[in-house]
Structures are given as structure tokens and as C-alpha cells.
Amino acid sequence: MSLHLRRLGQPASRRWETIPVAPHGGTKLGFSFRLPQAELMGLYPPKALGDLLELGFDTVRLAALWNRLEPDAGSFDWSSLDGQVETATKAGIEVILALGPLKNFGYPEFHVPGHHLPTPLPEGRLVTARSHPELAHSALAFLERLLERYRGVRSITAWQVEHEAIDPLGLEHSWRLAVSLVSEEVDLVRRLDPSRPIVLNAFLPMSRPVALQQRWRTRDQGDSLALTLSAADIVGLDVYPSHALTRAGGLSAYLDASEDVVRGRVRSAMEAARQHGRRVVVTEGQAEPWEAVTNPPNPAGLVAASCPPERLIQTYNACLAAAGGDLEAYLFWGAEYWLQRRVSGDVSYLGAIERLLKTR
């Protein structure tokens, strides 16, 4: 891992057209669809999802966002999620449905309706069924409603429970979910639908400083990767080799992991999963910029330094090489961004993805 100072916007190159692409063979390719991000990027979500599904993916990860599905206490609106599931089903695409009531993918990763949480969660504390009994009860009831509604959908092949389940919520918050609470959720989902596997995903640190920080913050009960190995059927790895730390003026500081580092980290996680008899998917393979701003930038005529289109190919190649043919699926992170770039006149991200999909 190296530290670099760069301008956010870099001149675009055409390396994504010629860089070698690893054949994915039996590894299914997919993406995560983030409804809030599609809206923020000015896209019409139903069309955006439809356009992405037409590219030829095998699977899609969808999120059951609690605050969207229960906008008012006891009043549920399933139309948006129903539409997403139906669109994927009609396209013949497998669905991983992320159920996490307390944490789910897509910034800000916290989607509890205000009527279920009158006061913020306490910083620096574990959230348990004992510390927040009403919230825990409501979360379990929400999970039960989701399973009752969607377990009859044959295109759903797996349930994801929470998101990076017991890690802190980014850098914004230091509260964490207790293992006991997440285990109760996993047990409920498994009891209500024993026929489908459960995915738990974990952020995979790519540098020693990030790994040490994560180890310190989760020292009392371990991190999400440890939980996936003990409690999940499928281990999900979130792989981000390059991200900005801070920005000053026109420059940003980036931590960048080489392909060798990515291969080593993924290979180590794969070996641990094999020892525990777990299947593995890359639930998030970086395919959009991670800059020192909330939403990925869209610089006109330039590409963001943390993830130009050739970088998403390099990350994908490194993960497949590390997996040695044992990776069940690889889900790209940033699909809405590719469409936003296309609207801005840049088709390079979509072009890179199309190359990957065609290389069997």
C-alpha cells in the first residue's frame, strides 16, 4: 500500500480497452443496485435498473431499505422493492436480497425509520437487544415481514443479513451492532427460510494502517470477517484498493494497494473461508471512485483518480487470480455511476464492464 498526492481529476486514457481481462469462467458476475444513489445522480431508478440488467449480468444485489418500506409507523409501501425484484426476475437474473434493517448497503448505510428510533444511537457503544429492546423487537418484526413477502420469489437465491454487520458505521459513527443481536437476526432468517443460504459481508482492509484501526475499534468482539466465518453460509468480501483520505485545495491524498496486495488479502480471506467450509463472493468490487467527498465526483472530460475504468479491471483480475476458481460471484460496486458518466458523455466505465462480461 502506498500513499500518493494527486489531483482528483485525471486525464482519461484508453487503457481499459487493451488491458488484459481474466476470464470469469464459472464465477457469476453481478452488481449492487442502490436506489438512493440512482436518485442522487439524477437517474430514473426503474430505467437505470433495467438498463443495467440488459448488459448481461448473472446476478444483482438489491436492498430492502427499512425507511423506504415503512415510511410511517405500521404503514408499509412495498412498491419500489417489488418493482426491482420483478424487473430482475423477468430479466432472468438471480437476486441477493439484503435484508439488513439496521445497516444496509448504500451511503449512509443506516435506514432505520425515525419513528423506530426517537434518539440517536449512542456513540462508542454496542447496540444490543438489552440496550435497545424496542428497536431490536421492531427490527426482527421487519425481517419477518420481509421473509413472509419475498421467500416465495424463486429468483432470490440468497439473503444478506445486515451490512458489514458488526463494524462501525464508516468514520461518521462509532456505535456498532453486537454479535448477539446479529446472531439473533441470522437465526430468525434461517428459521423462516432454511432453504436459502445467508450472506454476511465484511470490509477487507488493504493496508496495515486501516487493518490496525479496524482491529482497535472492534477489539471487544472481533470484526465482520470473523463473524462471517462463524455464522454465514456465504462469506462476502468488500474490496476497495484505492481511496482518498483527505483533500486540500486541488489535491487529495490517496491510499493505493497494488494488485499483489489485493491478491494477497483476498487469497488469505479465501483460505480462511475454505477452512471453515464457507462459499465466497465478492459482494463489493470497487468500480467507482472513492474520493474525500460523499458522492463520487463526475469531472467533465476527466476521470477520478481513485478508480479510473482500467482500475476496476485490475481489481477484478486480482480477485479472480487470488480465488483460484473458487469465487462463486463477483459483484461490481458503482453501477449507477457508470450510467451517470454515460449521461455526461463518458462511456469508458460501461465499456470496461462490457469487456469483462464478454470474456468467458
C-alpha positions as CSV (number, residue, x, y, z in Angstrom):
1,M,0.0,0.0,0.0
2,S,1.4,3.4,-0.9
3,L,0.4,7.0,-0.2
4,H,0.1,9.4,-3.2
5,L,-0.9,13.0,-3.7
6,R,-3.0,13.6,-6.8
7,R,-5.4,15.9,-8.3
8,L,-8.9,14.5,-8.2
9,G,-9.5,14.8,-11.9
10,Q,-7.0,12.9,-14.1
11,P,-6.7,12.8,-17.9
12,A,-8.7,9.9,-19.3
13,S,-6.8,7.2,-21.0
14,R,-7.8,4.3,-23.2
15,R,-6.0,1.6,-21.2
16,W,-9.3,0.0,-20.3
17,E,-9.7,-1.0,-24.0
18,T,-6.4,-3.0,-24.1
19,I,-5.6,-4.2,-20.6
20,P,-5.9,-8.0,-20.3
21,V,-9.1,-9.3,-18.8
22,A,-9.2,-12.5,-16.8
23,P,-11.9,-15.0,-18.0
24,H,-14.5,-15.4,-15.3
25,G,-15.4,-19.0,-16.2
26,G,-17.9,-20.3,-13.6
27,T,-17.8,-17.1,-11.5
28,K,-21.1,-15.3,-11.8
29,L,-20.9,-11.5,-12.4
30,G,-23.3,-9.0,-10.9
31,F,-23.7,-5.6,-9.4
32,S,-25.4,-3.9,-6.4
33,F,-28.3,-1.5,-7.2
34,R,-28.5,1.5,-4.9
35,L,-31.8,3.2,-5.2
36,P,-30.9,6.4,-3.2
37,Q,-27.7,6.8,-5.2
38,A,-29.5,6.5,-8.5
39,E,-31.9,9.2,-7.4
40,L,-29.0,11.5,-6.2
41,M,-27.3,11.1,-9.6
42,G,-30.4,12.3,-11.4
43,L,-31.3,8.9,-12.8
44,Y,-34.8,7.4,-13.1
45,P,-34.3,4.2,-11.0
46,P,-36.6,1.8,-12.8
47,K,-34.9,2.7,-16.2
48,A,-31.5,2.6,-14.6
49,L,-32.0,-0.9,-13.2
50,G,-33.4,-2.1,-16.5
51,D,-30.5,-0.7,-18.5
52,L,-28.0,-2.4,-16.2
53,L,-29.8,-5.7,-16.3
54,E,-29.7,-5.6,-20.1
55,L,-25.9,-5.7,-20.0
56,G,-25.8,-9.4,-19.4
57,F,-25.1,-9.9,-15.7
58,D,-25.9,-13.1,-13.9
59,T,-27.0,-11.6,-10.5
60,V,-28.0,-8.4,-8.8
61,R,-28.0,-7.4,-5.1
62,L,-31.0,-5.4,-4.0
63,A,-31.5,-3.6,-0.7
64,A,-34.7,-3.7,1.5
65,L,-34.4,-0.2,3.0
66,W,-36.5,-0.1,6.1
67,N,-37.2,3.7,6.0
68,R,-38.4,3.4,2.4
69,L,-40.6,0.4,3.0
70,E,-42.1,1.7,6.3
71,P,-42.3,5.5,5.8
72,D,-44.9,5.8,8.6
73,A,-45.4,3.6,11.7
74,G,-47.2,0.4,10.8
75,S,-47.7,1.6,7.1
76,F,-45.8,-0.3,4.5
77,D,-45.1,0.6,0.9
78,W,-43.6,-2.3,-1.0
79,S,-44.0,-0.9,-4.5
80,S,-40.4,0.1,-5.1
81,L,-38.8,-3.1,-3.9
82,D,-41.5,-5.2,-5.5
83,G,-40.7,-3.4,-8.8
84,Q,-37.0,-4.1,-8.5
85,V,-37.4,-7.8,-7.7
86,E,-40.0,-8.2,-10.5
87,T,-37.7,-6.5,-13.0
88,A,-34.8,-8.7,-12.1
89,T,-37.0,-11.8,-12.2
90,K,-38.4,-11.0,-15.6
91,A,-34.8,-10.5,-16.9
92,G,-33.9,-14.0,-15.7
93,I,-31.3,-12.5,-13.2
94,E,-30.6,-14.1,-9.8
95,V,-31.2,-11.8,-6.8
96,I,-29.4,-11.5,-3.5
97,L,-31.7,-9.6,-1.2
98,A,-30.1,-7.6,1.5
99,L,-32.4,-7.5,4.5
100,G,-30.4,-5.5,7.0
101,P,-32.9,-3.5,9.0
102,L,-30.2,-1.6,10.9
103,K,-27.4,-1.5,8.4
104,N,-27.7,-1.9,4.6
105,F,-25.5,-1.1,1.7
106,G,-25.5,2.4,0.0
107,Y,-24.5,5.5,1.8
108,P,-25.4,6.4,4.6
109,E,-25.8,2.6,5.3
110,F,-28.3,3.4,8.1
111,H,-32.0,3.2,7.1
112,V,-34.0,2.9,10.4
113,P,-37.2,5.0,10.2
114,G,-37.4,7.9,12.6
115,H,-40.5,6.5,14.3
116,H,-38.5,3.5,15.4
117,L,-35.5,5.5,16.8
118,P,-36.6,8.7,18.6
119,T,-33.0,9.3,19.8
120,P,-29.7,8.7,18.0
121,L,-27.7,5.5,18.8
122,P,-25.0,6.2,21.5
123,E,-21.5,6.6,20.1
124,G,-18.8,4.3,21.2
125,R,-21.3,1.7,22.4
126,L,-22.6,-1.7,21.3
127,V,-26.2,-1.8,20.2
128,T,-27.8,-4.9,21.8
129,A,-31.3,-6.2,22.4
130,R,-30.9,-5.2,26.0
131,S,-29.8,-1.7,25.4
132,H,-32.4,-1.0,22.7
133,P,-35.2,-3.6,23.2
134,E,-37.9,-1.8,21.2
135,L,-35.6,-1.2,18.2
136,A,-34.4,-4.9,18.3
137,H,-38.0,-6.1,18.5
138,S,-39.1,-3.9,15.6
139,A,-36.0,-4.9,13.5
140,L,-36.9,-8.6,14.0
141,A,-40.5,-8.0,13.1
142,F,-39.4,-6.2,10.0
143,L,-37.2,-9.1,9.0
144,E,-40.2,-11.5,9.5
145,R,-42.4,-9.3,7.2
146,L,-39.7,-9.3,4.5
147,L,-39.3,-13.1,4.6
148,E,-43.1,-13.6,4.5
149,R,-43.3,-11.4,1.5
150,Y,-40.3,-12.5,-0.6
151,R,-39.4,-16.1,0.3
152,G,-41.8,-17.3,-2.4
153,V,-39.8,-15.5,-5.1
154,R,-37.7,-18.1,-6.8
155,S,-35.2,-15.7,-8.4
156,I,-34.0,-14.8,-4.9
157,T,-31.0,-17.1,-4.3
158,A,-29.6,-15.8,-1.0
159,W,-30.4,-13.4,1.9
160,Q,-27.8,-10.9,3.1
161,V,-28.3,-10.0,6.8
162,E,-27.1,-6.5,7.8
163,H,-24.1,-4.9,6.0
164,E,-20.6,-5.2,7.4
165,A,-22.7,-6.3,10.3
166,I,-20.6,-5.6,13.4
167,D,-18.2,-3.0,12.1
168,P,-18.5,0.7,12.9
169,L,-20.7,2.7,10.5
170,G,-17.9,4.3,8.5
171,L,-16.0,7.1,10.1
172,E,-19.1,9.1,10.9
173,H,-20.3,6.9,13.8
174,S,-18.6,4.7,16.4
175,W,-21.6,2.7,17.5
176,R,-21.7,-1.0,16.5
177,L,-24.1,-3.8,16.4
178,A,-23.5,-6.6,19.0
179,V,-22.7,-10.1,17.7
180,S,-25.6,-11.3,19.9
181,L,-28.1,-9.1,18.1
182,V,-26.9,-10.0,14.6
183,S,-26.9,-13.7,15.5
184,E,-30.5,-13.4,16.6
185,E,-31.3,-11.9,13.2
186,V,-29.4,-14.7,11.4
187,D,-31.2,-17.4,13.4
188,L,-34.6,-15.8,12.6
189,V,-33.9,-15.7,8.8
190,R,-32.5,-19.2,8.9
191,R,-35.6,-20.5,10.8
192,L,-38.1,-18.8,8.5
193,D,-36.3,-19.9,5.3
194,P,-33.9,-22.8,5.8
195,S,-33.7,-23.4,2.1
196,R,-31.6,-20.4,1.1
197,P,-28.0,-19.5,2.2
198,I,-27.2,-16.5,4.3
199,V,-24.6,-14.0,3.2
200,L,-22.7,-11.8,5.7
201,N,-20.2,-9.4,4.2
202,A,-17.1,-7.8,5.5
203,F,-14.8,-4.9,4.6
204,L,-11.4,-6.3,3.7
205,P,-8.6,-3.9,4.7
206,M,-6.0,-3.3,2.0
207,S,-3.4,-1.6,4.2
208,R,-1.8,-2.1,7.6
209,P,-3.0,1.3,9.0
210,V,-6.6,0.6,8.0
211,A,-6.4,-3.0,9.4
212,L,-4.9,-1.8,12.7
213,Q,-7.6,0.9,13.0
214,Q,-10.3,-1.7,12.4
215,R,-8.8,-4.2,14.8
216,W,-8.7,-1.5,17.5
217,R,-12.3,-0.3,17.0
218,T,-13.6,-3.9,17.0
219,R,-11.3,-5.4,19.6
220,D,-14.0,-6.3,22.1
221,Q,-15.9,-8.7,19.8
222,G,-14.0,-9.1,16.6
223,D,-14.8,-7.7,13.2
224,S,-17.3,-8.6,10.5
225,L,-15.0,-11.0,8.7
226,A,-14.6,-13.1,11.8
227,L,-18.4,-13.2,12.2
228,T,-18.9,-14.3,8.5
229,L,-16.6,-17.2,9.0
230,S,-18.6,-18.5,12.1
231,A,-22.2,-17.6,11.2
232,A,-22.6,-17.2,7.4
233,D,-23.1,-19.8,4.7
234,I,-21.5,-17.4,2.2
235,V,-18.7,-15.0,3.0
236,G,-19.0,-11.7,1.3
237,L,-15.8,-9.6,0.7
238,D,-15.8,-5.9,0.1
239,V,-12.7,-5.0,-1.8
240,Y,-11.6,-1.3,-2.3
241,P,-7.9,-1.0,-3.3
242,S,-7.9,2.8,-3.6
243,H,-9.5,5.6,-1.7
244,A,-8.9,9.2,-0.8
245,L,-8.1,10.1,2.8
246,T,-8.4,13.9,2.7
247,R,-8.5,16.8,0.3
248,A,-6.8,20.2,0.5
249,G,-7.1,22.7,-2.3
250,G,-6.8,20.9,-5.6
251,L,-5.0,17.8,-4.2
252,S,-6.1,14.7,-2.5
253,A,-4.1,12.1,-0.5
254,Y,-4.8,8.5,-1.6
255,L,-4.0,5.1,-0.2
256,D,-3.4,2.7,-3.1
257,A,-3.0,-1.0,-2.9
258,S,-1.1,-2.8,-5.7
259,E,-2.5,-5.8,-7.5
260,D,-0.1,-8.0,-5.5
261,V,-1.5,-6.7,-2.2
262,V,-5.1,-7.2,-3.4
263,R,-4.3,-10.8,-4.4
264,G,-2.6,-11.5,-1.1
265,R,-5.5,-10.1,1.0
266,V,-8.2,-11.9,-1.0
267,R,-6.2,-15.1,-1.0
268,S,-5.9,-15.1,2.8
269,A,-9.6,-14.5,3.2
270,M,-10.4,-17.2,0.7
271,E,-8.2,-19.7,2.6
272,A,-9.9,-18.9,5.9
273,A,-13.3,-19.4,4.2
274,R,-12.2,-22.8,2.8
275,Q,-11.0,-23.9,6.3
276,H,-14.5,-23.1,7.7
277,G,-16.3,-24.7,4.7
278,R,-17.8,-21.4,3.5
279,R,-18.6,-20.3,0.0
280,V,-17.2,-16.9,-1.1
281,V,-18.5,-14.0,-3.1
282,V,-17.0,-10.5,-3.7
283,T,-20.0,-8.5,-2.6
284,E,-18.4,-5.2,-3.5
285,G,-15.6,-5.0,-6.0
286,Q,-14.6,-1.3,-6.4
287,A,-15.8,0.0,-9.8
288,E,-16.4,3.7,-9.0
289,P,-14.3,6.4,-7.3
290,W,-13.9,6.7,-3.5
291,E,-12.9,10.3,-3.0
292,A,-12.9,12.6,0.0
293,V,-16.5,13.6,-0.7
294,T,-19.8,11.9,0.0
295,N,-20.8,11.3,-3.6
296,P,-18.3,10.1,-6.3
297,P,-17.3,13.1,-8.5
298,N,-18.2,13.4,-12.1
299,P,-15.4,15.6,-13.6
300,A,-16.2,16.7,-17.1
301,G,-13.6,15.3,-19.6
302,L,-11.6,13.7,-16.8
303,V,-11.7,10.6,-14.6
304,A,-11.5,10.5,-10.8
305,A,-8.0,9.4,-9.6
306,S,-9.2,6.7,-7.2
307,C,-10.8,4.5,-9.8
308,P,-10.4,5.1,-13.5
309,P,-12.1,2.4,-15.6
310,E,-8.9,0.4,-16.1
311,R,-8.5,0.1,-12.3
312,L,-11.8,-1.7,-12.0
313,I,-10.5,-4.3,-14.4
314,Q,-7.2,-4.7,-12.4
315,T,-9.1,-5.2,-9.2
316,Y,-11.3,-7.8,-10.8
317,N,-8.3,-9.6,-12.3
318,A,-6.5,-9.7,-9.0
319,C,-9.5,-11.1,-7.1
320,L,-10.1,-13.8,-9.7
321,A,-6.4,-14.8,-9.6
322,A,-6.5,-15.0,-5.8
323,A,-9.6,-17.1,-5.8
324,G,-8.2,-19.8,-8.0
325,G,-11.6,-20.7,-9.5
326,D,-13.4,-20.9,-6.1
327,L,-15.1,-17.5,-6.2
328,E,-18.8,-18.0,-6.6
329,A,-19.7,-14.5,-7.7
330,Y,-18.2,-11.0,-8.2
331,L,-20.5,-8.1,-7.7
332,F,-19.3,-4.7,-9.0
333,W,-19.8,-1.6,-6.9
334,G,-20.8,1.6,-8.6
335,A,-23.2,0.6,-11.4
336,E,-25.3,3.8,-11.1
337,Y,-22.1,5.9,-11.5
338,W,-21.4,4.2,-14.9
339,L,-24.8,5.4,-16.1
340,Q,-24.2,8.9,-14.7
341,R,-20.9,9.0,-16.6
342,R,-22.6,7.9,-19.8
343,V,-25.1,10.8,-19.4
344,S,-22.0,13.1,-19.1
345,G,-20.6,11.7,-22.3
346,D,-18.1,9.2,-20.9
347,V,-18.8,5.5,-21.9
348,S,-15.5,4.2,-20.7
349,Y,-16.8,2.6,-17.4
350,L,-19.6,0.8,-19.2
351,G,-17.2,-0.2,-22.0
352,A,-14.8,-1.7,-19.4
353,I,-17.7,-3.7,-17.8
354,E,-18.9,-4.9,-21.2
355,R,-15.4,-6.2,-21.9
356,L,-15.5,-8.2,-18.6
357,L,-18.9,-9.6,-19.3
358,K,-17.8,-10.9,-22.7
359,T,-14.6,-12.5,-21.6
360,R,-15.6,-16.1,-20.6
